[in-house]
Amino acid sequence: MRSAIYPGSFDPVTLGHWDLIQRAAKLVDRLVVAVLHNPAKSPAFSVEERVEMLKELTAPLPRIEVTAFHGLLVDFARAQDAQVIIRGVRAFSDFEYEFQMALMNRKLAPELETVFLMPKEKYSAVSSRFVREIGGMGGNLADLVPESLRERLAARLRKPD
């Protein structure tokens, strides 16, 4: 069985993430969407909330698991018996960073392959950071986040006047 890890902070999950999850799931027998616990950041949503939202979103899709992890991605991938790491690339600037990370992951775990996926063009400018900023100012999130999560995200992100 071919397994892949799609890691990220998903703070919050965007339509770009959702697009990549759906497309990556078609490439492997088992996809683990892995929410990174990074204590160095101050997220808008807790790891538990992000896992819960992703589980809700992916519930209709078979062969997708959602979990949290901390530590090195390659260690987590090995523990999950994954052979592939899925990474999203929106622009050349993403590629440069992701390429360096893929090379380091290859050095640490040569048995793992990194596969880069590009989201649909309409999601290439969508980022969690933009979603947090737009949502925080009460902006329309309709073309940025999955519809089933939109109200929850908007309510949480909107800053009091």
Summary of the structure (lengths in Angstrom):
residues: 161
radius of gyration: 15.4
end to end distance: 51.5
largest distance: 51.5
contacts: 478
relative contact order: 0.20
helix: 43%
strand: 18%
